[in-house]
Amino acid sequence: MVPGCEGRVNAETKKEVLQAAAAHAADAHGMTELSDEVVEKVKASIVPTS
Ligand SMILES: [Zn+2]
């Protein structure tokens, strides 16, 4: 979701993925909120595991 970032999140639902992504962005990148662009990237990168 961030250039050069190897962070990945595992979650059951898109909502949880976005929450986990937001938490990661805040912890790892100091991003206090996700821009629409980032949210779209996160959604696009979601791969169903089931
Ligand atoms: Zn990251």
mmCIF file of the protein (N, C-alpha, C, O) and its ligand, coordinates in Angstrom:
data_MODEL
# 
_entry.id   MODEL 
# 
loop_
_entity.id 
_entity.type 
_entity.pdbx_number_of_molecules 
1 polymer     1 
2 non-polymer 1 
# 
_entity_poly.entity_id                      1 
_entity_poly.type                           'polypeptide(L)' 
_entity_poly.nstd_linkage                   no 
_entity_poly.nstd_monomer                   no 
_entity_poly.pdbx_seq_one_letter_code       MVPGCEGRVNAETKKEVLQAAAAHAADAHGMTELSDEVVEKVKASIVPTS 
_entity_poly.pdbx_seq_one_letter_code_can   MVPGCEGRVNAETKKEVLQAAAAHAADAHGMTELSDEVVEKVKASIVPTS 
_entity_poly.pdbx_strand_id                 A 
# 
loop_
_entity_poly_seq.entity_id 
_entity_poly_seq.num 
_entity_poly_seq.mon_id 
_entity_poly_seq.hetero 
1 1  MET n 
1 2  VAL n 
1 3  PRO n 
1 4  GLY n 
1 5  CYS n 
1 6  GLU n 
1 7  GLY n 
1 8  ARG n 
1 9  VAL n 
1 10 ASN n 
1 11 ALA n 
1 12 GLU n 
1 13 THR n 
1 14 LYS n 
1 15 LYS n 
1 16 GLU n 
1 17 VAL n 
1 18 LEU n 
1 19 GLN n 
1 20 ALA n 
1 21 ALA n 
1 22 ALA n 
1 23 ALA n 
1 24 HIS n 
1 25 ALA n 
1 26 ALA n 
1 27 ASP n 
1 28 ALA n 
1 29 HIS n 
1 30 GLY n 
1 31 MET n 
1 32 THR n 
1 33 GLU n 
1 34 LEU n 
1 35 SER n 
1 36 ASP n 
1 37 GLU n 
1 38 VAL n 
1 39 VAL n 
1 40 GLU n 
1 41 LYS n 
1 42 VAL n 
1 43 LYS n 
1 44 ALA n 
1 45 SER n 
1 46 ILE n 
1 47 VAL n 
1 48 PRO n 
1 49 THR n 
1 50 SER n 
# 
loop_
_struct_asym.id 
_struct_asym.entity_id 
A 1 
B 2 
# 
loop_
_chem_comp.id 
_chem_comp.type 
_chem_comp.mon_nstd_flag 
ALA 'L-peptide linking' y 
ARG 'L-peptide linking' y 
ASN 'L-peptide linking' y 
ASP 'L-peptide linking' y 
CYS 'L-peptide linking' y 
GLN 'L-peptide linking' y 
GLU 'L-peptide linking' y 
GLY 'peptide linking'   y 
HIS 'L-peptide linking' y 
ILE 'L-peptide linking' y 
LEU 'L-peptide linking' y 
LYS 'L-peptide linking' y 
MET 'L-peptide linking' y 
PRO 'L-peptide linking' y 
SER 'L-peptide linking' y 
THR 'L-peptide linking' y 
VAL 'L-peptide linking' y 
ZN  non-polymer         . 
# 
_pdbx_entity_nonpoly.entity_id   2 
_pdbx_entity_nonpoly.name        ? 
_pdbx_entity_nonpoly.comp_id     ZN 
# 
_pdbx_nonpoly_scheme.asym_id         B 
_pdbx_nonpoly_scheme.entity_id       2 
_pdbx_nonpoly_scheme.mon_id          ZN 
_pdbx_nonpoly_scheme.ndb_seq_num     1 
_pdbx_nonpoly_scheme.pdb_seq_num     101 
_pdbx_nonpoly_scheme.auth_seq_num    101 
_pdbx_nonpoly_scheme.pdb_mon_id      ZN 
_pdbx_nonpoly_scheme.auth_mon_id     ZN 
_pdbx_nonpoly_scheme.pdb_strand_id   A 
_pdbx_nonpoly_scheme.pdb_ins_code    . 
# 
loop_
_atom_site.group_PDB 
_atom_site.id 
_atom_site.type_symbol 
_atom_site.label_atom_id 
_atom_site.label_alt_id 
_atom_site.label_comp_id 
_atom_site.label_asym_id 
_atom_site.label_entity_id 
_atom_site.label_seq_id 
_atom_site.pdbx_PDB_ins_code 
_atom_site.Cartn_x 
_atom_site.Cartn_y 
_atom_site.Cartn_z 
_atom_site.occupancy 
_atom_site.B_iso_or_equiv 
_atom_site.pdbx_formal_charge 
_atom_site.auth_seq_id 
_atom_site.auth_comp_id 
_atom_site.auth_asym_id 
_atom_site.auth_atom_id 
_atom_site.pdbx_PDB_model_num 
ATOM   1   N  N  . MET A 1 1  ? 0.840   -1.207  0.000  1.00 0.00 ? 1   MET A N  1 
ATOM   2   C  CA . MET A 1 1  ? 0.000   0.000   0.000  1.00 0.00 ? 1   MET A CA 1 
ATOM   3   C  C  . MET A 1 1  ? 0.875   1.258   0.000  1.00 0.00 ? 1   MET A C  1 
ATOM   4   O  O  . MET A 1 1  ? 0.464   2.342   -0.415 1.00 0.00 ? 1   MET A O  1 
ATOM   5   N  N  . VAL A 1 2  ? 2.114   1.052   0.493  1.00 0.00 ? 2   VAL A N  1 
ATOM   6   C  CA . VAL A 1 2  ? 3.084   2.148   0.514  1.00 0.00 ? 2   VAL A CA 1 
ATOM   7   C  C  . VAL A 1 2  ? 4.316   1.716   -0.270 1.00 0.00 ? 2   VAL A C  1 
ATOM   8   O  O  . VAL A 1 2  ? 4.807   0.604   -0.073 1.00 0.00 ? 2   VAL A O  1 
ATOM   9   N  N  . PRO A 1 3  ? 4.822   2.564   -1.149 1.00 0.00 ? 3   PRO A N  1 
ATOM   10  C  CA . PRO A 1 3  ? 6.004   2.185   -1.933 1.00 0.00 ? 3   PRO A CA 1 
ATOM   11  C  C  . PRO A 1 3  ? 7.129   1.686   -1.039 1.00 0.00 ? 3   PRO A C  1 
ATOM   12  O  O  . PRO A 1 3  ? 7.523   2.353   -0.082 1.00 0.00 ? 3   PRO A O  1 
ATOM   13  N  N  . GLY A 1 4  ? 7.636   0.511   -1.362 1.00 0.00 ? 4   GLY A N  1 
ATOM   14  C  CA . GLY A 1 4  ? 8.735   -0.049  -0.586 1.00 0.00 ? 4   GLY A CA 1 
ATOM   15  C  C  . GLY A 1 4  ? 8.303   -0.792  0.653  1.00 0.00 ? 4   GLY A C  1 
ATOM   16  O  O  . GLY A 1 4  ? 9.129   -1.390  1.343  1.00 0.00 ? 4   GLY A O  1 
ATOM   17  N  N  . CYS A 1 5  ? 7.017   -0.761  0.943  1.00 0.00 ? 5   CYS A N  1 
ATOM   18  C  CA . CYS A 1 5  ? 6.532   -1.435  2.139  1.00 0.00 ? 5   CYS A CA 1 
ATOM   19  C  C  . CYS A 1 5  ? 6.226   -2.893  1.833  1.00 0.00 ? 5   CYS A C  1 
ATOM   20  O  O  . CYS A 1 5  ? 5.527   -3.210  0.870  1.00 0.00 ? 5   CYS A O  1 
ATOM   21  N  N  . GLU A 1 6  ? 6.765   -3.778  2.676  1.00 0.00 ? 6   GLU A N  1 
ATOM   22  C  CA . GLU A 1 6  ? 6.504   -5.201  2.497  1.00 0.00 ? 6   GLU A CA 1 
ATOM   23  C  C  . GLU A 1 6  ? 5.427   -5.685  3.459  1.00 0.00 ? 6   GLU A C  1 
ATOM   24  O  O  . GLU A 1 6  ? 5.178   -6.884  3.578  1.00 0.00 ? 6   GLU A O  1 
ATOM   25  N  N  . GLY A 1 7  ? 4.805   -4.756  4.128  1.00 0.00 ? 7   GLY A N  1 
ATOM   26  C  CA . GLY A 1 7  ? 3.780   -5.113  5.105  1.00 0.00 ? 7   GLY A CA 1 
ATOM   27  C  C  . GLY A 1 7  ? 2.572   -5.746  4.442  1.00 0.00 ? 7   GLY A C  1 
ATOM   28  O  O  . GLY A 1 7  ? 2.120   -5.301  3.387  1.00 0.00 ? 7   GLY A O  1 
ATOM   29  N  N  . ARG A 1 8  ? 2.062   -6.774  5.063  1.00 0.00 ? 8   ARG A N  1 
ATOM   30  C  CA . ARG A 1 8  ? 0.858   -7.425  4.558  1.00 0.00 ? 8   ARG A CA 1 
ATOM   31  C  C  . ARG A 1 8  ? -0.081  -7.645  5.735  1.00 0.00 ? 8   ARG A C  1 
ATOM   32  O  O  . ARG A 1 8  ? 0.355   -7.822  6.873  1.00 0.00 ? 8   ARG A O  1 
ATOM   33  N  N  . VAL A 1 9  ? -1.362  -7.632  5.446  1.00 0.00 ? 9   VAL A N  1 
ATOM   34  C  CA . VAL A 1 9  ? -2.324  -7.872  6.512  1.00 0.00 ? 9   VAL A CA 1 
ATOM   35  C  C  . VAL A 1 9  ? -3.186  -9.075  6.158  1.00 0.00 ? 9   VAL A C  1 
ATOM   36  O  O  . VAL A 1 9  ? -3.493  -9.323  4.992  1.00 0.00 ? 9   VAL A O  1 
ATOM   37  N  N  . ASN A 1 10 ? -3.561  -9.801  7.174  1.00 0.00 ? 10  ASN A N  1 
ATOM   38  C  CA . ASN A 1 10 ? -4.448  -10.931 6.987  1.00 0.00 ? 10  ASN A CA 1 
ATOM   39  C  C  . ASN A 1 10 ? -5.710  -10.690 7.809  1.00 0.00 ? 10  ASN A C  1 
ATOM   40  O  O  . ASN A 1 10 ? -5.643  -10.457 9.015  1.00 0.00 ? 10  ASN A O  1 
ATOM   41  N  N  . ALA A 1 11 ? -6.840  -10.750 7.152  1.00 0.00 ? 11  ALA A N  1 
ATOM   42  C  CA . ALA A 1 11 ? -8.089  -10.516 7.848  1.00 0.00 ? 11  ALA A CA 1 
ATOM   43  C  C  . ALA A 1 11 ? -9.221  -11.229 7.113  1.00 0.00 ? 11  ALA A C  1 
ATOM   44  O  O  . ALA A 1 11 ? -9.093  -11.612 5.950  1.00 0.00 ? 11  ALA A O  1 
ATOM   45  N  N  . GLU A 1 12 ? -10.311 -11.391 7.817  1.00 0.00 ? 12  GLU A N  1 
ATOM   46  C  CA . GLU A 1 12 ? -11.429 -12.151 7.279  1.00 0.00 ? 12  GLU A CA 1 
ATOM   47  C  C  . GLU A 1 12 ? -12.261 -11.342 6.282  1.00 0.00 ? 12  GLU A C  1 
ATOM   48  O  O  . GLU A 1 12 ? -12.768 -11.874 5.294  1.00 0.00 ? 12  GLU A O  1 
ATOM   49  N  N  . THR A 1 13 ? -12.386 -10.059 6.563  1.00 0.00 ? 13  THR A N  1 
ATOM   50  C  CA . THR A 1 13 ? -13.259 -9.235  5.741  1.00 0.00 ? 13  THR A CA 1 
ATOM   51  C  C  . THR A 1 13 ? -12.524 -7.992  5.252  1.00 0.00 ? 13  THR A C  1 
ATOM   52  O  O  . THR A 1 13 ? -11.487 -7.611  5.796  1.00 0.00 ? 13  THR A O  1 
ATOM   53  N  N  . LYS A 1 14 ? -13.075 -7.374  4.225  1.00 0.00 ? 14  LYS A N  1 
ATOM   54  C  CA . LYS A 1 14 ? -12.466 -6.136  3.717  1.00 0.00 ? 14  LYS A CA 1 
ATOM   55  C  C  . LYS A 1 14 ? -12.400 -5.071  4.803  1.00 0.00 ? 14  LYS A C  1 
ATOM   56  O  O  . LYS A 1 14 ? -11.435 -4.311  4.888  1.00 0.00 ? 14  LYS A O  1 
ATOM   57  N  N  . LYS A 1 15 ? -13.434 -5.026  5.628  1.00 0.00 ? 15  LYS A N  1 
ATOM   58  C  CA . LYS A 1 15 ? -13.460 -4.037  6.698  1.00 0.00 ? 15  LYS A CA 1 
ATOM   59  C  C  . LYS A 1 15 ? -12.288 -4.262  7.638  1.00 0.00 ? 15  LYS A C  1 
ATOM   60  O  O  . LYS A 1 15 ? -11.612 -3.316  8.043  1.00 0.00 ? 15  LYS A O  1 
ATOM   61  N  N  . GLU A 1 16 ? -12.053 -5.533  7.983  1.00 0.00 ? 16  GLU A N  1 
ATOM   62  C  CA . GLU A 1 16 ? -10.948 -5.851  8.884  1.00 0.00 ? 16  GLU A CA 1 
ATOM   63  C  C  . GLU A 1 16 ? -9.605  -5.580  8.215  1.00 0.00 ? 16  GLU A C  1 
ATOM   64  O  O  . GLU A 1 16 ? -8.660  -5.123  8.857  1.00 0.00 ? 16  GLU A O  1 
ATOM   65  N  N  . VAL A 1 17 ? -9.532  -5.867  6.924  1.00 0.00 ? 17  VAL A N  1 
ATOM   66  C  CA . VAL A 1 17 ? -8.300  -5.584  6.189  1.00 0.00 ? 17  VAL A CA 1 
ATOM   67  C  C  . VAL A 1 17 ? -7.989  -4.091  6.249  1.00 0.00 ? 17  VAL A C  1 
ATOM   68  O  O  . VAL A 1 17 ? -6.850  -3.696  6.497  1.00 0.00 ? 17  VAL A O  1 
ATOM   69  N  N  . LEU A 1 18 ? -9.003  -3.274  6.022  1.00 0.00 ? 18  LEU A N  1 
ATOM   70  C  CA . LEU A 1 18 ? -8.791  -1.832  6.023  1.00 0.00 ? 18  LEU A CA 1 
ATOM   71  C  C  . LEU A 1 18 ? -8.423  -1.335  7.413  1.00 0.00 ? 18  LEU A C  1 
ATOM   72  O  O  . LEU A 1 18 ? -7.603  -0.427  7.556  1.00 0.00 ? 18  LEU A O  1 
ATOM   73  N  N  . GLN A 1 19 ? -9.032  -1.934  8.443  1.00 0.00 ? 19  GLN A N  1 
ATOM   74  C  CA . GLN A 1 19 ? -8.692  -1.551  9.812  1.00 0.00 ? 19  GLN A CA 1 
ATOM   75  C  C  . GLN A 1 19 ? -7.245  -1.923  10.122 1.00 0.00 ? 19  GLN A C  1 
ATOM   76  O  O  . GLN A 1 19 ? -6.501  -1.146  10.721 1.00 0.00 ? 19  GLN A O  1 
ATOM   77  N  N  . ALA A 1 20 ? -6.861  -3.135  9.699  1.00 0.00 ? 20  ALA A N  1 
ATOM   78  C  CA . ALA A 1 20 ? -5.500  -3.590  9.941  1.00 0.00 ? 20  ALA A CA 1 
ATOM   79  C  C  . ALA A 1 20 ? -4.506  -2.744  9.155  1.00 0.00 ? 20  ALA A C  1 
ATOM   80  O  O  . ALA A 1 20 ? -3.424  -2.423  9.645  1.00 0.00 ? 20  ALA A O  1 
ATOM   81  N  N  . ALA A 1 21 ? -4.883  -2.391  7.943  1.00 0.00 ? 21  ALA A N  1 
ATOM   82  C  CA . ALA A 1 21 ? -4.023  -1.564  7.115  1.00 0.00 ? 21  ALA A CA 1 
ATOM   83  C  C  . ALA A 1 21 ? -3.847  -0.177  7.738  1.00 0.00 ? 21  ALA A C  1 
ATOM   84  O  O  . ALA A 1 21 ? -2.753  0.387   7.730  1.00 0.00 ? 21  ALA A O  1 
ATOM   85  N  N  . ALA A 1 22 ? -4.926  0.352   8.268  1.00 0.00 ? 22  ALA A N  1 
ATOM   86  C  CA . ALA A 1 22 ? -4.858  1.663   8.904  1.00 0.00 ? 22  ALA A CA 1 
ATOM   87  C  C  . ALA A 1 22 ? -3.954  1.616   10.124 1.00 0.00 ? 22  ALA A C  1 
ATOM   88  O  O  . ALA A 1 22 ? -3.168  2.533   10.360 1.00 0.00 ? 22  ALA A O  1 
ATOM   89  N  N  . ALA A 1 23 ? -4.071  0.535   10.902 1.00 0.00 ? 23  ALA A N  1 
ATOM   90  C  CA . ALA A 1 23 ? -3.243  0.383   12.095 1.00 0.00 ? 23  ALA A CA 1 
ATOM   91  C  C  . ALA A 1 23 ? -1.776  0.259   11.710 1.00 0.00 ? 23  ALA A C  1 
ATOM   92  O  O  . ALA A 1 23 ? -0.907  0.858   12.344 1.00 0.00 ? 23  ALA A O  1 
ATOM   93  N  N  . HIS A 1 24 ? -1.507  -0.518  10.674 1.00 0.00 ? 24  HIS A N  1 
ATOM   94  C  CA . HIS A 1 24 ? -0.144  -0.692  10.204 1.00 0.00 ? 24  HIS A CA 1 
ATOM   95  C  C  . HIS A 1 24 ? 0.421   0.632   9.690  1.00 0.00 ? 24  HIS A C  1 
ATOM   96  O  O  . HIS A 1 24 ? 1.557   0.993   9.999  1.00 0.00 ? 24  HIS A O  1 
ATOM   97  N  N  . ALA A 1 25 ? -0.373  1.342   8.912  1.00 0.00 ? 25  ALA A N  1 
ATOM   98  C  CA . ALA A 1 25 ? 0.082   2.613   8.353  1.00 0.00 ? 25  ALA A CA 1 
ATOM   99  C  C  . ALA A 1 25 ? 0.428   3.596   9.464  1.00 0.00 ? 25  ALA A C  1 
ATOM   100 O  O  . ALA A 1 25 ? 1.408   4.335   9.370  1.00 0.00 ? 25  ALA A O  1 
ATOM   101 N  N  . ALA A 1 26 ? -0.378  3.597   10.503 1.00 0.00 ? 26  ALA A N  1 
ATOM   102 C  CA . ALA A 1 26 ? -0.126  4.506   11.618 1.00 0.00 ? 26  ALA A CA 1 
ATOM   103 C  C  . ALA A 1 26 ? 1.136   4.100   12.369 1.00 0.00 ? 26  ALA A C  1 
ATOM   104 O  O  . ALA A 1 26 ? 1.971   4.946   12.692 1.00 0.00 ? 26  ALA A O  1 
ATOM   105 N  N  . ASP A 1 27 ? 1.276   2.798   12.647 1.00 0.00 ? 27  ASP A N  1 
ATOM   106 C  CA . ASP A 1 27 ? 2.423   2.308   13.413 1.00 0.00 ? 27  ASP A CA 1 
ATOM   107 C  C  . ASP A 1 27 ? 3.721   2.396   12.627 1.00 0.00 ? 27  ASP A C  1 
ATOM   108 O  O  . ASP A 1 27 ? 4.741   2.866   13.132 1.00 0.00 ? 27  ASP A O  1 
ATOM   109 N  N  . ALA A 1 28 ? 3.667   1.937   11.381 1.00 0.00 ? 28  ALA A N  1 
ATOM   110 C  CA . ALA A 1 28 ? 4.896   1.786   10.606 1.00 0.00 ? 28  ALA A CA 1 
ATOM   111 C  C  . ALA A 1 28 ? 5.258   3.027   9.800  1.00 0.00 ? 28  ALA A C  1 
ATOM   112 O  O  . ALA A 1 28 ? 6.428   3.260   9.495  1.00 0.00 ? 28  ALA A O  1 
ATOM   113 N  N  . HIS A 1 29 ? 4.256   3.815   9.461  1.00 0.00 ? 29  HIS A N  1 
ATOM   114 C  CA . HIS A 1 29 ? 4.517   4.911   8.547  1.00 0.00 ? 29  HIS A CA 1 
ATOM   115 C  C  . HIS A 1 29 ? 4.081   6.268   9.080  1.00 0.00 ? 29  HIS A C  1 
ATOM   116 O  O  . HIS A 1 29 ? 4.292   7.287   8.423  1.00 0.00 ? 29  HIS A O  1 
ATOM   117 N  N  . GLY A 1 30 ? 3.480   6.290   10.251 1.00 0.00 ? 30  GLY A N  1 
ATOM   118 C  CA . GLY A 1 30 ? 3.074   7.567   10.821 1.00 0.00 ? 30  GLY A CA 1 
ATOM   119 C  C  . GLY A 1 30 ? 1.920   8.220   10.079 1.00 0.00 ? 30  GLY A C  1 
ATOM   120 O  O  . GLY A 1 30 ? 1.695   9.426   10.186 1.00 0.00 ? 30  GLY A O  1 
ATOM   121 N  N  . MET A 1 31 ? 1.180   7.388   9.313  1.00 0.00 ? 31  MET A N  1 
ATOM   122 C  CA . MET A 1 31 ? 0.032   7.919   8.582  1.00 0.00 ? 31  MET A CA 1 
ATOM   123 C  C  . MET A 1 31 ? -1.180  7.839   9.487  1.00 0.00 ? 31  MET A C  1 
ATOM   124 O  O  . MET A 1 31 ? -1.640  6.751   9.832  1.00 0.00 ? 31  MET A O  1 
ATOM   125 N  N  . THR A 1 32 ? -1.695  9.001   9.870  1.00 0.00 ? 32  THR A N  1 
ATOM   126 C  CA . THR A 1 32 ? -2.795  9.011   10.824 1.00 0.00 ? 32  THR A CA 1 
ATOM   127 C  C  . THR A 1 32 ? -4.123  8.653   10.179 1.00 0.00 ? 32  THR A C  1 
ATOM   128 O  O  . THR A 1 32 ? -5.067  8.256   10.862 1.00 0.00 ? 32  THR A O  1 
ATOM   129 N  N  . GLU A 1 33 ? -4.190  8.795   8.870  1.00 0.00 ? 33  GLU A N  1 
ATOM   130 C  CA . GLU A 1 33 ? -5.402  8.361   8.184  1.00 0.00 ? 33  GLU A CA 1 
ATOM   131 C  C  . GLU A 1 33 ? -5.055  7.964   6.759  1.00 0.00 ? 33  GLU A C  1 
ATOM   132 O  O  . GLU A 1 33 ? -4.084  8.452   6.180  1.00 0.00 ? 33  GLU A O  1 
ATOM   133 N  N  . LEU A 1 34 ? -5.852  7.085   6.213  1.00 0.00 ? 34  LEU A N  1 
ATOM   134 C  CA . LEU A 1 34 ? -5.583  6.602   4.866  1.00 0.00 ? 34  LEU A CA 1 
ATOM   135 C  C  . LEU A 1 34 ? -6.310  7.468   3.851  1.00 0.00 ? 34  LEU A C  1 
ATOM   136 O  O  . LEU A 1 34 ? -7.503  7.738   3.990  1.00 0.00 ? 34  LEU A O  1 
ATOM   137 N  N  . SER A 1 35 ? -5.584  7.898   2.835  1.00 0.00 ? 35  SER A N  1 
ATOM   138 C  CA . SER A 1 35 ? -6.204  8.664   1.764  1.00 0.00 ? 35  SER A CA 1 
ATOM   139 C  C  . SER A 1 35 ? -7.055  7.732   0.914  1.00 0.00 ? 35  SER A C  1 
ATOM   140 O  O  . SER A 1 35 ? -6.897  6.512   0.954  1.00 0.00 ? 35  SER A O  1 
ATOM   141 N  N  . ASP A 1 36 ? -7.957  8.327   0.149  1.00 0.00 ? 36  ASP A N  1 
ATOM   142 C  CA . ASP A 1 36 ? -8.790  7.509   -0.738 1.00 0.00 ? 36  ASP A CA 1 
ATOM   143 C  C  . ASP A 1 36 ? -7.933  6.676   -1.678 1.00 0.00 ? 36  ASP A C  1 
ATOM   144 O  O  . ASP A 1 36 ? -8.267  5.534   -1.994 1.00 0.00 ? 36  ASP A O  1 
ATOM   145 N  N  . GLU A 1 37 ? -6.820  7.262   -2.121 1.00 0.00 ? 37  GLU A N  1 
ATOM   146 C  CA . GLU A 1 37 ? -5.925  6.554   -3.024 1.00 0.00 ? 37  GLU A CA 1 
ATOM   147 C  C  . GLU A 1 37 ? -5.361  5.311   -2.352 1.00 0.00 ? 37  GLU A C  1 
ATOM   148 O  O  . GLU A 1 37 ? -5.304  4.238   -2.953 1.00 0.00 ? 37  GLU A O  1 
ATOM   149 N  N  . VAL A 1 38 ? -4.948  5.466   -1.109 1.00 0.00 ? 38  VAL A N  1 
ATOM   150 C  CA . VAL A 1 38 ? -4.388  4.328   -0.391 1.00 0.00 ? 38  VAL A CA 1 
ATOM   151 C  C  . VAL A 1 38 ? -5.453  3.270   -0.137 1.00 0.00 ? 38  VAL A C  1 
ATOM   152 O  O  . VAL A 1 38 ? -5.195  2.074   -0.276 1.00 0.00 ? 38  VAL A O  1 
ATOM   153 N  N  . VAL A 1 39 ? -6.637  3.710   0.232  1.00 0.00 ? 39  VAL A N  1 
ATOM   154 C  CA . VAL A 1 39 ? -7.732  2.766   0.471  1.00 0.00 ? 39  VAL A CA 1 
ATOM   155 C  C  . VAL A 1 39 ? -8.006  1.943   -0.781 1.00 0.00 ? 39  VAL A C  1 
ATOM   156 O  O  . VAL A 1 39 ? -8.216  0.732   -0.706 1.00 0.00 ? 39  VAL A O  1 
ATOM   157 N  N  . GLU A 1 40 ? -8.004  2.608   -1.926 1.00 0.00 ? 40  GLU A N  1 
ATOM   158 C  CA . GLU A 1 40 ? -8.248  1.900   -3.185 1.00 0.00 ? 40  GLU A CA 1 
ATOM   159 C  C  . GLU A 1 40 ? -7.142  0.898   -3.471 1.00 0.00 ? 40  GLU A C  1 
ATOM   160 O  O  . GLU A 1 40 ? -7.406  -0.189  -3.985 1.00 0.00 ? 40  GLU A O  1 
ATOM   161 N  N  . LYS A 1 41 ? -5.901  1.258   -3.141 1.00 0.00 ? 41  LYS A N  1 
ATOM   162 C  CA . LYS A 1 41 ? -4.795  0.337   -3.345 1.00 0.00 ? 41  LYS A CA 1 
ATOM   163 C  C  . LYS A 1 41 ? -4.927  -0.886  -2.451 1.00 0.00 ? 41  LYS A C  1 
ATOM   164 O  O  . LYS A 1 41 ? -4.661  -2.016  -2.860 1.00 0.00 ? 41  LYS A O  1 
ATOM   165 N  N  . VAL A 1 42 ? -5.349  -0.625  -1.214 1.00 0.00 ? 42  VAL A N  1 
ATOM   166 C  CA . VAL A 1 42 ? -5.534  -1.732  -0.272 1.00 0.00 ? 42  VAL A CA 1 
ATOM   167 C  C  . VAL A 1 42 ? -6.620  -2.670  -0.778 1.00 0.00 ? 42  VAL A C  1 
ATOM   168 O  O  . VAL A 1 42 ? -6.447  -3.889  -0.781 1.00 0.00 ? 42  VAL A O  1 
ATOM   169 N  N  . LYS A 1 43 ? -7.729  -2.100  -1.201 1.00 0.00 ? 43  LYS A N  1 
ATOM   170 C  CA . LYS A 1 43 ? -8.843  -2.910  -1.720 1.00 0.00 ? 43  LYS A CA 1 
ATOM   171 C  C  . LYS A 1 43 ? -8.397  -3.719  -2.933 1.00 0.00 ? 43  LYS A C  1 
ATOM   172 O  O  . LYS A 1 43 ? -8.753  -4.888  -3.080 1.00 0.00 ? 43  LYS A O  1 
ATOM   173 N  N  . ALA A 1 44 ? -7.612  -3.081  -3.796 1.00 0.00 ? 44  ALA A N  1 
ATOM   174 C  CA . ALA A 1 44 ? -7.171  -3.739  -5.022 1.00 0.00 ? 44  ALA A CA 1 
ATOM   175 C  C  . ALA A 1 44 ? -6.194  -4.879  -4.727 1.00 0.00 ? 44  ALA A C  1 
ATOM   176 O  O  . ALA A 1 44 ? -6.063  -5.820  -5.510 1.00 0.00 ? 44  ALA A O  1 
ATOM   177 N  N  . SER A 1 45 ? -5.513  -4.776  -3.587 1.00 0.00 ? 45  SER A N  1 
ATOM   178 C  CA . SER A 1 45 ? -4.482  -5.762  -3.256 1.00 0.00 ? 45  SER A CA 1 
ATOM   179 C  C  . SER A 1 45 ? -5.025  -6.929  -2.452 1.00 0.00 ? 45  SER A C  1 
ATOM   180 O  O  . SER A 1 45 ? -4.308  -7.886  -2.160 1.00 0.00 ? 45  SER A O  1 
ATOM   181 N  N  . ILE A 1 46 ? -6.310  -6.838  -2.093 1.00 0.00 ? 46  ILE A N  1 
ATOM   182 C  CA . ILE A 1 46 ? -6.915  -7.900  -1.294 1.00 0.00 ? 46  ILE A CA 1 
ATOM   183 C  C  . ILE A 1 46 ? -7.049  -9.169  -2.122 1.00 0.00 ? 46  ILE A C  1 
ATOM   184 O  O  . ILE A 1 46 ? -7.619  -9.157  -3.212 1.00 0.00 ? 46  ILE A O  1 
ATOM   185 N  N  . VAL A 1 47 ? -6.520  -10.256 -1.594 1.00 0.00 ? 47  VAL A N  1 
ATOM   186 C  CA . VAL A 1 47 ? -6.631  -11.546 -2.269 1.00 0.00 ? 47  VAL A CA 1 
ATOM   187 C  C  . VAL A 1 47 ? -7.338  -12.517 -1.329 1.00 0.00 ? 47  VAL A C  1 
ATOM   188 O  O  . VAL A 1 47 ? -6.839  -12.811 -0.243 1.00 0.00 ? 47  VAL A O  1 
ATOM   189 N  N  . PRO A 1 48 ? -8.474  -13.003 -1.739 1.00 0.00 ? 48  PRO A N  1 
ATOM   190 C  CA . PRO A 1 48 ? -9.218  -13.947 -0.906 1.00 0.00 ? 48  PRO A CA 1 
ATOM   191 C  C  . PRO A 1 48 ? -8.365  -15.189 -0.606 1.00 0.00 ? 48  PRO A C  1 
ATOM   192 O  O  . PRO A 1 48 ? -7.696  -15.727 -1.488 1.00 0.00 ? 48  PRO A O  1 
ATOM   193 N  N  . THR A 1 49 ? -8.406  -15.622 0.637  1.00 0.00 ? 49  THR A N  1 
ATOM   194 C  CA . THR A 1 49 ? -7.596  -16.768 1.032  1.00 0.00 ? 49  THR A CA 1 
ATOM   195 C  C  . THR A 1 49 ? -8.438  -18.020 1.177  1.00 0.00 ? 49  THR A C  1 
ATOM   196 O  O  . THR A 1 49 ? -7.918  -19.112 1.406  1.00 0.00 ? 49  THR A O  1 
ATOM   197 N  N  . SER A 1 50 ? -9.733  -17.850 1.041  1.00 0.00 ? 50  SER A N  1 
ATOM   198 C  CA . SER A 1 50 ? -10.603 -19.024 1.192  1.00 0.00 ? 50  SER A CA 1 
ATOM   199 C  C  . SER A 1 50 ? -11.264 -19.387 -0.127 1.00 0.00 ? 50  SER A C  1 
ATOM   200 O  O  . SER A 1 50 ? -12.031 -20.349 -0.189 1.00 0.00 ? 50  SER A O  1 
HETATM 201 ZN ZN . ZN  B 2 .  ? 3.918   -0.620  5.670  1.00 0.00 2 101 ZN  A ZN 1 
# 
